[in-house]
């Protein structure tokens, strides 16, 4: 992991200021002489900047996105736990960690941080910009901002605007965190019990009825307590709690809620219609959090977009799991010129 430490104030969309912004990031491979081999990947909610770690099967030394053919960049997002300025960082004004006094930020702020890093790395063109979930929100927002030249977009499992449904899921998770009184005690482990409960809520939106029926079904028909599904929820809560903090989680879900591609722009349809980039939009019909109708809407309104329906029972998490199919679909998209929707739908 590398870090860029800025001496300039970073002014957020709401007018608040972060002094001495730090950006954590990973790069893989080398940029070529033409500077046209940049792949920028935007990570999902609780991931980090090490794309080879959290997206194996798609990113890696021998994968579609590898460090021999591409110069790959992944930045840890503003507010995250993994090296970029976040609620556990020291507030220069007080000399103490921010905790719940961290300034609220938006997807647009996250994208502006990416742009700062791109400028620092002297990147003026991104050949492929890819992201799923909150990463997909960043991909769309960065493209709409028109601050950097982008060759192709790959947008997975997100929407053009946060829906009431996704906001309700996020608010429920924040309520769980806030119900833990330690969240207000201002220490690194504050809100940990609430964070574990929030993760359990989130899992219900990441998967679905069929996923749990397949993976958590009881084999002992006599069991009356401590079910597999129960232990799985507790395990996943503990797992996140061992590597993340409640304050970052709270603020990042707020950032997700802020996503509105046409805010302060004329309209959603016009904003999408002005994205003049060859775009692959991938949705999963079993996704409860971001229903595939939201990805279909994006694809139908970007002039040079094609849509692929990923057939998987794993819901929202499919983009992290079905990497064999994604490799085939994305690889085909990148190889072909003026690909037609009907051709793309035959893949996989």
C-alpha positions in Angstrom: 0.0 0.0 0.0 1.1 3.5 -0.9 -0.1 6.8 0.5 -0.4 10.3 -0.9 -0.4 13.0 1.8 -1.7 16.3 0.8 -0.8 19.6 2.5 -3.8 21.3 1.0 -7.3 21.6 2.6 -9.9 19.4 1.0 -13.2 21.1 0.8 -16.2 18.8 0.8 -19.4 19.2 -1.1 -21.1 20.5 2.0 -18.4 23.1 2.6 -16.7 21.4 5.5 -12.9 20.9 5.4 -10.5 18.1 5.9 -7.0 19.2 6.7 -4.0 17.2 5.5 -5.9 14.6 3.5 -4.2 11.2 3.1 -5.1 8.8 0.3 -4.1 5.1 0.5 -3.8 3.3 -2.8 -2.4 0.3 -4.7 -0.9 0.2 -8.2 0.0 -2.9 -10.2 2.1 -3.1 -13.3 3.5 -0.1 -15.2 1.9 2.6 -17.3 3.0 2.3 -21.0 4.5 5.0 -23.1 1.1 5.9 -24.6 -0.4 6.0 -21.2 -3.4 4.2 -22.5 -3.3 1.0 -20.4 -4.8 2.3 -17.1 -7.5 0.3 -15.4 -9.0 2.0 -12.4 -11.1 -0.1 -10.1 -13.4 1.4 -7.4 -13.9 -0.9 -4.5 -17.1 -1.9 -2.7 -18.2 -0.9 0.8 -15.8 -2.5 3.3 -13.0 -3.5 0.8 -9.6 -1.9 0.6 -7.3 -0.7 -2.2 -5.8 -4.2 -2.7 -7.9 -5.3 -5.6 -5.9 -8.5 -6.1 -7.0 -9.5 -2.6 -10.7 -8.8 -2.7 -11.5 -9.5 -6.3 -9.5 -12.7 -7.1 -10.6 -14.4 -10.3 -10.9 -11.1 -12.1 -7.9 -9.2 -10.8 -4.5 -10.9 -10.4 -1.3 -11.9 -12.0 -2.9 -14.5 -14.3 -6.4 -13.0 -14.5 -8.1 -10.8 -17.1 -6.9 -7.7 -15.3 -3.3 -8.4 -14.7 -0.1 -6.4 -14.0 1.5 -7.5 -17.3 -1.0 -5.9 -19.7 -2.4 -3.2 -17.5 -1.5 -0.4 -15.1 -4.1 -1.0 -12.4 -5.0 1.6 -9.8 -7.3 1.2 -6.8 -7.7 3.9 -4.2 -9.1 3.3 -0.7 -12.2 5.6 -0.5 -12.5 8.6 1.7 -13.7 7.6 5.2 -12.7 3.9 4.9 -10.8 2.0 7.5 -7.8 1.1 5.3 -5.5 4.1 5.2 -7.3 7.0 3.6 -8.4 9.8 6.0 -11.3 8.4 8.1 -13.0 8.8 11.5 -10.2 7.1 13.3 -7.6 9.5 11.8 -6.3 12.4 14.0 -8.1 15.7 13.6 -5.3 18.2 13.3 -7.5 20.8 15.1 -8.0 18.8 18.2 -5.1 16.3 18.2 -7.7 13.5 18.8 -9.4 11.1 16.4 -12.5 12.4 14.7 -14.8 9.5 15.6 -18.4 10.7 15.2 -17.3 14.3 14.5 -15.9 13.3 11.1 -17.4 15.6 8.4 -20.1 13.9 6.3 -19.1 13.3 2.7 -20.7 12.2 -0.5 -20.0 10.0 -3.5 -19.0 13.1 -5.3 -16.4 13.9 -2.6 -15.0 10.3 -2.9 -14.7 10.8 -6.7 -12.9 14.1 -6.3 -10.4 12.4 -4.0 -9.8 9.8 -6.8 -9.2 12.7 -9.2 -6.6 14.2 -6.8 -4.8 10.8 -6.9 -5.1 10.6 -10.7 -3.5 14.0 -11.0 -0.7 13.0 -8.7 0.0 9.9 -10.7 -0.1 12.0 -13.9 -3.0 9.9 -15.3 -4.9 11.8 -17.9 -6.8 8.9 -19.4 -8.4 5.8 -17.9 -8.8 3.1 -20.4 -11.2 1.0 -18.3 -13.1 2.3 -15.2 -14.8 -0.5 -13.3 -16.7 -0.9 -10.1 -19.6 -2.7 -8.4 -22.1 -1.6 -5.7 -20.8 1.7 -4.1 -17.9 1.3 -6.6 -20.4 1.4 -9.4 -21.8 4.6 -8.0 -18.3 6.1 -8.1 -17.8 4.9 -11.7 -21.0 6.7 -12.8 -20.3 9.9 -10.9 -16.7 10.2 -12.0 -17.8 9.8 -15.6 -20.6 12.3 -15.3 -18.1 14.8 -13.7 -16.1 14.8 -16.9 -12.8 15.6 -15.1 -10.8 12.9 -16.9 -10.9 11.0 -20.2 -12.4 7.6 -19.9 -12.2 4.9 -22.6 -14.7 2.2 -21.4 -17.0 1.8 -18.4 -18.0 -1.3 -16.6 -20.8 -0.7 -14.1 -22.0 -3.5 -11.9 -24.8 -3.9 -9.4 -25.7 -0.2 -8.7 -28.2 2.5 -9.5 -28.1 6.0 -10.9 -29.7 7.2 -7.7 -29.9 5.7 -4.2 -33.4 4.2 -3.9 -35.7 4.5 -0.9 -35.2 0.8 -0.5 -31.4 0.9 -0.3 -31.5 4.0 2.0 -33.9 2.1 4.3 -31.5 -0.8 4.5 -28.6 1.6 5.3 -30.7 3.5 7.9 -31.6 0.2 9.6 -27.9 -0.6 9.9 -27.1 2.9 11.3 -29.9 2.5 13.8 -28.3 -0.8 14.9 -24.9 1.0 15.4 -26.5 3.9 17.2 -28.3 1.6 19.6 -24.9 0.6 20.9 -24.2 3.3 23.5 -20.4 2.7 23.1 -20.7 4.3 19.6 -20.8 7.7 21.4 -17.9 6.9 23.8 -15.3 7.9 21.2 -12.8 5.1 21.1 -11.6 2.9 18.3 -13.9 -0.1 19.2 -16.9 2.2 19.8 -20.2 0.8 18.4 -18.7 -2.7 17.8 -21.7 -4.6 18.9 -23.9 -2.4 16.8 -21.6 -2.9 13.8 -21.9 -6.7 14.1 -25.7 -6.3 14.1 -25.5 -3.9 11.1 -23.5 -6.5 9.2 -26.1 -9.1 9.8 -28.8 -6.8 8.4 -26.6 -6.0 5.4 -26.2 -9.7 4.6 -29.9 -10.1 4.1 -29.7 -7.5 1.3 -26.5 -9.0 -0.2 -28.0 -12.5 -0.5 -31.6 -13.7 -0.7 -34.0 -16.5 0.3 -32.6 -19.0 -2.2 -28.9 -18.3 -1.2 -29.6 -19.1 2.4 -31.8 -22.1 1.5 -28.8 -23.5 -0.5 -26.0 -22.7 1.9 -27.5 -22.6 5.4 -30.1 -25.4 5.3 -30.1 -27.7 8.3 -29.0 -31.3 7.8 -30.1 -32.3 11.3 -33.9 -32.2 11.2 -34.0 -32.5 15.0 -32.2 -29.2 15.8 -34.2 -26.7 17.8 -31.6 -24.0 18.4 -28.3 -22.6 17.2 -29.3 -23.0 13.6 -26.7 -22.7 10.8 -28.3 -19.5 9.6 -28.0 -18.1 13.1 -24.3 -19.0 13.5 -23.6 -17.7 10.0 -25.0 -14.3 10.9 -23.0 -14.1 14.1 -19.8 -15.3 12.3 -20.1 -12.6 9.6 -20.7 -9.9 12.2 -17.6 -11.0 14.1 -15.6 -11.2 10.9 -16.3 -7.6 10.0 -15.9 -6.4 13.5 -12.3 -7.9 13.5 -11.3 -5.7 10.6 -13.5 -2.6 10.4 -14.8 0.2 12.6 -18.3 1.3 13.2 -17.6 5.0 12.5 -16.3 4.4 9.0 -19.3 2.1 8.3 -21.8 4.7 9.5 -20.3 7.4 7.3 -19.8 5.2 4.2 -23.5 4.2 4.3 -24.4 7.9 4.5 -22.2 8.4 1.4 -24.1 5.7 -0.5 -27.4 7.4 0.4 -26.1 10.6 -1.2 -25.7 9.1 -4.6 -27.8 11.0 -7.0 -26.3 11.3 -10.5 -28.5 14.2 -11.6 -28.3 16.3 -8.4 -27.7 19.9 -9.5 -27.8 18.7 -13.1 -30.7 19.0 -15.5 -32.2 15.5 -15.3 -31.3 11.9 -14.8 -32.0 11.0 -18.4 -29.9 13.8 -19.8 -27.0 13.1 -17.4 -26.9 9.5 -18.6 -27.4 10.4 -22.2 -24.3 12.7 -22.0 -22.1 9.7 -21.0 -20.3 9.3 -24.4 -18.4 6.2 -23.4 -18.7 2.5 -24.4 -20.3 1.0 -21.4 -21.1 -2.5 -20.1 -23.7 -2.6 -17.4 -24.1 -5.8 -15.5 -27.1 -6.6 -13.3 -28.2 -9.7 -11.3 -31.9 -10.6 -11.4 -31.6 -12.1 -7.9 -30.1 -8.9 -6.4 -32.4 -7.6 -3.7 -30.4 -4.5 -2.8 -30.0 -3.1 -6.3 -32.7 -4.8 -8.4 -31.6 -5.4 -12.0 -34.2 -3.0 -13.3 -31.9 -0.2 -12.0 -29.1 -1.5 -14.1 -31.4 -1.9 -17.1 -32.4 1.8 -16.7 -28.8 2.9 -16.7 -28.0 0.8 -19.9 -31.2 2.0 -21.6 -30.2 5.7 -21.1 -26.5 5.6 -21.9 -26.3 5.8 -25.7 -23.3 3.3 -26.1 -24.2 0.9 -23.4 -25.0 -2.8 -23.4 -26.6 -4.8 -20.6 -25.8 -8.3 -19.4 -28.0 -10.2 -16.9 -25.8 -12.3 -14.6 -27.6 -15.5 -13.8 -26.7 -16.3 -10.2 -28.4 -17.2 -7.0 -25.9 -15.1 -5.0 -27.8 -11.8 -5.3 -25.9 -8.6 -4.8 -22.7 -10.5 -3.9 -22.7 -12.2 -7.3 -20.1 -9.8 -8.8 -17.6 -10.9 -6.2 -18.3 -14.6 -6.7 -19.1 -15.3 -10.3 -15.7 -14.2 -11.6 -15.5 -17.0 -14.2 -18.6 -15.7 -16.0 -17.5 -12.0 -15.5 -14.1 -12.8 -17.0 -15.8 -14.1 -20.1 -18.4 -11.4 -20.4 -16.0 -8.5 -19.7 -13.3 -10.0 -21.9 -15.7 -10.3 -24.8 -16.9 -6.7 -24.3 -13.3 -5.4 -24.3 -12.3 -7.3 -27.4 -15.2 -6.4 -29.7 -16.0 -3.1 -31.4 -19.6 -1.8 -31.5 -20.8 -4.9 -29.7 -24.5 -5.5 -29.9 -26.7 -6.3 -27.0 -27.9 -9.6 -28.5 -24.3 -10.7 -29.0 -23.4 -9.9 -25.4 -26.4 -11.7 -24.0 -25.2 -14.9 -25.6 -22.1 -15.0 -23.5 -21.8 -17.1 -20.4 
